[in-house]
Structures are given as C-alpha cells and as structure tokens.
Amino acid sequence: MRREIILVDAHLGNLDSVERALVHVGATVVKSSDPDRIAAARALVFPGQSAFSARTDALVEGALGAAIRMVIERGDPFLGICLGMQLLFDRSEEDGGHPGLGVLPGVVRRLPADQRVDGRPLKVPHIGWSDVQPTGEHFYFAHSYYAAPEQPDDLMWTARYGQLELAAAVRRGSVYGAQFHPEKSQLAGLRFLRSFILGGRA
C-alpha cells in the first residue's frame, strides 16, 4: 500500500518537482492548502522556495500554521524542505525579522557575505552541490539564509559553506527539516525521501 503524503500548498514555491519525487519513491501525494485537510494528515511535507515575509507571517499566525503545529504535536511525521525547514524555528532575521512556527528553538540568519575561498569571495546565495556529513553524500542547496538551532540534539546533518558549518538537516522526534532540496538531489535525495515515507524515518 502506498503511503499518503499531504503536500502543503502555501503558495511559497513550485510543488511539482517535490510531488514527482515523492511519487517516484512510493508515496501517494495529495496537494492541499485546506487547514482542515492538513490538520488531519498522517504524514506532512512542507516545501518552500520563497522568503520570510508578510505572507509567512500570515501562515504562521493563521489557520494553516495552527494545522501544521497540530500534526507535529500529535507526533505524525513532518518534513520541512528549505523554507519549510526554516519556518520550524522561532524567527528569522530576514527582511527586518519575522516569526517562525516555534517548533524548534533557534534563529534563521543570513549567510555571511565576507567569506573567501582560495582568495575569492564566496557567493551568496549558496547555490549548488555540497557534501553533507555524516552521510558523505552530496545534496543540492539554494538558499541565502540558514537555520542556527539552539539545541545541538536537533542537528542531524551538517554541510560546510566556506568556514561556516551549517545545518543541512534537523530532527526532533518525528519532525524533520532539510535545508537542501531532496527533489533536486538525484539518488541521494530520493533515498532521503524514501526513508522519510517509510515510517517517517530519514
């Protein structure tokens, strides 16, 4: 039996590639922006390719944010991807500061723009492939901000960008977050998604 995944459609990016990847690894995917449908989900994936803004404020403070928290508090598997991971934290410094869902303690900060590698400035945003530890595999990133968890136990995987070691993936119980894009990370990304849908493990 294929596992049903509710894919949160918060109008924060194109969901098609995430949907295709989830279907490829064995999920039945239902896209929804209905808070009642999302609150009833037995497994939830929340991707985002946008920025913290007035739009995310409305999500965090509204019925959709309440529905996401309900799924998480119930202990059902949740995966946040990119902005979906960042929104798990208390707040972001982006665009003057905006609240997150407050599921994990920590702040989302801008990648430092003054790093240099081999004498050359390191570009922001971070776009491209990076080695993720302790997996030893490469995943695809596209972001200008990164989450800084306050609790070391919430940090699952890391990646280096210049001198900065950043949170590539986080986990607390059945809550997972990926700063990278598993749907764009070829076989490594598909393995990550397959592990998640097999009982919420990643």
N, C-alpha and C positions, 0 to 999 in steps of 0.2 A: 504493500500500500504506500502510495506516495504521500509524503508529509505536506500538509498545507501550511504555507507561509503567507502571512499578511504583510504586504509591502506597503509601507506608509507613503502615501502620496501627499506631501505637504507643499507641493509646488516649489521645491528647492533644488530642482535639477531633473535631468532626463533619467527616467527609471528603466528604460527599455533594456539597456545592457545588463543591469543588475537582474532584471527579470529573466533574461535569456540564460544568464549564468546559473541562476538558481534552478531553472527548469532542466538545464543540462546535467546538473548533479542530482536530480531526482526529486525535486520539490514540485508541488502544485502551488502556483502563485496566484494570489488574489490581490490586486491593487485597490487601495481604499483610502479615502480621506474622511470617512464617516467615523466620528469618535466612538459611537456605539459598536460598530463592527470591529474597530481596532481594540477597544476595551475587552472584547470577547475573544481575542486572538489567543491561540495556544502557542504560537511562535511568531515573533515580530521582527522584521528587518526594516531599518530606517536609514536610507541613504540620503545624502545631501551634498550638493556641489555649489552651494551659494555661500553667503556670508552672514554673520550675526548682524541683525538689523531690526527695524521696527517689525518686519514680518516674523522674525523668530521670537520677538517679544510677545507678539500676539499668540504664537503657537505655545510658548512656554506657559503663558498666563491663562490660556483658554482651555476649551474642552478637549482639544487634541492632546495638549500636554498632560492633562489630567488622565486621559485614557492611556497614554504611554506609561505614566507612573503606575497606573493600576496593574498593567501587565507585569511590570517589573516587580512591584511589591508582592504580587501573587506568586512570583517565582518562576513564571514561564520564560522560556528562552527569548532573549532580546539581543539583536546585533545592530549597533550603530556604525555606519560607514562614513568616513571623512567628517563632514559637518555633523552627521548623525552621532558620531562618537564625541565630538567636541561639545555638543549640546548636553551630554550626560553630566558635565561638570558645573560648578557653581556659577561661573561667569566667564565672560571673555573681555579682553581689553580692546577688541576690535571696534572701530568706529565710535570711540568715546566710551565704550563699555556697555555690555548687555548681559542680562541674566541667562543662565542655563537652567536645566531641569533640576540640578542639585542632587542628582543620584550619587555622584562620586565627588568627594572634596577635591578641589583644585581649581586652577585658573588656566584659561587659554591665552597664550601670549604670542606676539608676532615673532617670527624667525628673525634672529639678529642679522642686520644688513651689513655689518662691518667685518664679517669673516673673510679670510683669504686662504686659498689653497694653491700651493706652488706659486705664490706671489700674485695670483689673480683673484679678484673679488668673487665671492660665492654668490650666485644669483638668488634672488627671492622674487617669485615663489620657487619652492623646491618642486621641480617637475622632472620625473624620470624614475629610473630604477635604483633601488638601494638595497643593500644587504641587511637582512633582518636577523637579529640574534635573539634566542639561541638556535633558531631554525637553520641558519646558514643558507637560506633561500633568498632570492631577490623578488621584491614586490614593487608595484608601480605607485608612486606618490604624485600628488598635485595639490599643494597647499602653501599658504603663506603664514599660517598660524599653527601652533602646536599646543597640545594639552600638557600641563605640568601637574601630574597627580600629587596630592599631599601625602597619600598613604602608599608607601613602597609596595605593599602587598597587592595593590590594584594594578601594578605594572606587570604585563605579561611578556611582551616582546619589545625590543628597542631597535633603533636604527641610528646611524650617525649621519649628521649633515654638517660637514666641516668639523669644528671642535665640539659641536653640540650633540649630546646623546638624547634623543627624543623618544617619546612614547609612540611606538609603532602599533601596539595593540594593548588593550587593557582588559581586565576581567575582574568581576566580583560576583561570585556565585554563578548564576545563570545569565548574568549581564556581560556582554562582550562589546568591545569597540575596536574598530580598525581605522587607523589614520590613512592607511594605504587603500587602494581600490582593488579589492579581490577580483572584481569583474573584469579588470584590465590587466591582471597579473598572471595570465596564462595558466599553466598547470598548477603552479603554487597557489594561485588564488582559488582555483576550482577545488583543490584539496582542502583549503581552509573552509570554503563554503560547504563542502560535503560533510566535513567534520561537524560543522555547526548544526546542519539539519539532522544529523544522526544523534538526536537526543540533546541538542544544544551544546555539544562539545566542540571546542576549537583548539 
